[in-house]
C-alpha cells in the first residue's frame, strides 16, 4: 500500500488494473461513490452478492441469521481460489491445531482473519469500508490471500444501522450541513447505536442474549479466527484509535497476544504516518470485561482488537470538529479500509507464527482453578448450561460428595456438599481460559481505571452456590434421559416458586385465562412443604376452562415444571387452600415509559424481557404523552433508569401519586428513583457524601483522574440482606448478590419496607473505591413504600443489567404480581 493505492481508493470509478475491470467497484453497483451517501443494508448486501457471483471461486457468501426486523446477516469468506476450494479442510485443520477438534493437524500455515463491521448502527462508516475492503482484497491485494482466509461481516447490526441511515437520509440537507448544531448531527431517541431491542451488541458477546449474537457465535465457534477486528467510531474530536490496547489486560492474555497487537499497531502507523493522519494507541480501551468484540475473541485465543474512527452518529456525511477540521465520511471509510488491509497484510506475513502461538494458547495446564462446581435450583443450573452451549463449552455432573475450595458465598475457603444433579465446569478443555474468565470469583485488576464493569462472575449472576477448586473435581458425563411431568385429576396442584422459569410458567397460565393463587404464608400439603410465593391452581377456580386438565398439562410440560397434586383443601399445616392468605393473582396490565428522558438501554432490557423471556404483554407509553395518558387502564407502570426532570414535573408527579393512591403500582429503577427522592409525601432520601470541613484541594491536576477512582464503583458485586417474607423477595434466600454500577445510594426507608439492603459493605468481586464503602453502609437496594391503596417499588440496582444478571429477574416478576396484591379484578 503506497500512494498509488490511495489514489485508486479515492477514485473508485477508475479501472486501470485488469482484475478491477472484472470486479465491479462499489460505485458500479451502488450508483454513487462511497462516502457520497450512506448505503442502506440491502444495498451493501447487493454489492457482496454481486461480487460473490462474479468471483465464486474466491468469495463465498453465507447467510448466518436474521435480525428481529428480518434483515439478513451475512458473512463473506474471501481467499485464493485454491483456499476456497479447500475451505472446510482449512477450517478443520485450524481447529485441530487448537485441540478443539480431535485429530492431528498438518502444520497449518494459513491465517484466519475475521473483520466485523458496524456493531453499533450509527457508527456507520465501517460498513461502507467493508465494501471497499472486499474490492481491494480482490484487486491489488490478491497476494495477501494466498495464505489467509478473510471473513468479513459487513454489518453485525443491520437494524440499528438502517435506523440511523434511514433517519439521516431523510433528515440531512443537500448538500449536507457541516455545522455541528444542525439537526442532521443530532439523532432523536433512541438513536441508531443499539439493535431492535435497544441492546448494545458490543457488550453481548459473552452473554449472547440477542439473536444477532447467538447466530454469529454459531459460526464464530466453528472458525475461531487468529485475528478478530471490531470496527467502531468514537467522538468527532478523537482522530483514530488502534491497538495496542490499554491496561488492564486480563491475566489470561498471553505475551504473544500483547506483542502482536504492538506489531499490528506499528504496521498501521506506517500507513497513517505516510498520509499525515492522526491516531493514538494504548489509551481508554482495555481488555478486561469478557463480553466485547475485542475481549471475547482474545479470551478465545485470537488477537482481538477494537479500531475506533472519529465520527459516530454526529458526523453524518461531514462535520466541522472542535479543531476546525472537516471530517467526512470519505475520510472515515478510507481510514478503516487502511487498517483492515494492514491487518490482513500482517496476518499474511506472520501466518506461521500465528498458527504456532494459537495452538499454545489452548494449553490450560497452568490455570489456578481446575474446576468450578455450581449447586442449586435445577432451573438455574439449566440456564447456565444453555449459556455454555452457546459457546461450545463442556460441562459435567460432579460425583456425589464434598468439594473444597474457594466458597463464593462467603468469599473464603470452604466446602460444598454436591450431588450428581449439580454442575461442574473443568478448565482442562480447549476453552478453559474463557471458563476461567466467566467463572473466576474475582478478576485480577492491574489498573482500576477501566472501560466497563469489573465483576460478572456467573455463580453470582445466576444465584448459585459455588466452589472454585484447585484440583480437578471427580465428575461424570450428563445423562440425556428426560421425563416430562404429568398430572391426573385432583382437587388442585401446587408449584414451588424459586426461579424466573416459574415466572414464565405463571405468565403463560395467565395468558391462557387460568386463575392462579399464590401463598403469603408457608403451608404443608400431602407431606410437602411450600414456601411463600408458591403457586396453587384449583379445579374449582377454573370451571370456566373447557379443557382445564389437558391445557394445564401442556403448559406444565412446556416449562418442565415440577407439579404436586393436592388431594384436599385441608392442609397438613395451615393455611388451608381457601385461606385469605392464599390469594388470586391478577392478570396485571403493565405499562412502561419510553422516549426522551428514558435510558434506551434500560428500556430495551425491559422490553426484551417481557417479549422474549417472560412473554407477557407490555404497553409502551412515550414520555411526551404521559400527561395525557389515562393511567387507569393499567395496574403497573415501570419507569426505567433515566432522567425525568422534565417529564415527572409537578403536574406529572401529582398525576402519578393520585393514580397510585387508587391502587396503582410504580416500579422505579436506577436513576428513576430521583424523581421521588426527597419529594413531599415520600420517605425516600438519597444518601449524601460526607465532606470534611476546612478541606483544601491541592491535588496535582495530573493525579486527579486516578485519585477519582477512590470515589468510583465500576460494576462491583456486594452481598445484601433480603427480607424474603416480603412478596418482592419470594423465592429468594435471606441474602442476594447485587451488581452495583455506581455510587448512588439511598437511606433505609423510615416507613415502608426495606426489602433488600447493604448492612456492612464488603466487595465480593470487582472494584469499589475505598471512599464509597461508608456511603453504602445501611443503604437500601430494594424497597416498597405504600401510598393510599398503591405502592412505589424502588430498585436502586438494575436487576436486568444487559439481561445477563439472571438472579435479579424474579424480583421484577414478584413486584408485578405479588407486591401489594389488591382485590382480584373480575
PyMOL commands that set and color helices and strands:
alter all, ss='L'
color gray80, all
select helices_A, chain A and resi 3-10+18-22+26-30+41-54+81-85+87-98+125-138+142-146+158-171+183-185+201-203+211-223+255-275+295-299+312-315+329-349+351-361+378-390+432-439+458-462+500-511+540-542+548-558+600-614+623-628+631-633+650-661+670-675+701-711+727-729+770-776+801-803+806-817
alter helices_A, ss='H'
color red, helices_A
select strands_A, chain A and resi 59-66+72-78+111-117+148-153+227-234+240-241+246-249+286-287+303-310+318-320+326-328+371-375+397-398+401-407+412-418+423-426+465-469+475-476+492-495+517-519+523-525+528-530+535-538+564-566+582-584+590-594+619-622+636-639+665-669+716-722+735-740+746-747+753-758+763-765+779-787+790-795
alter strands_A, ss='S'
color yellow, strands_A
deselect
rebuild
show_as cartoon
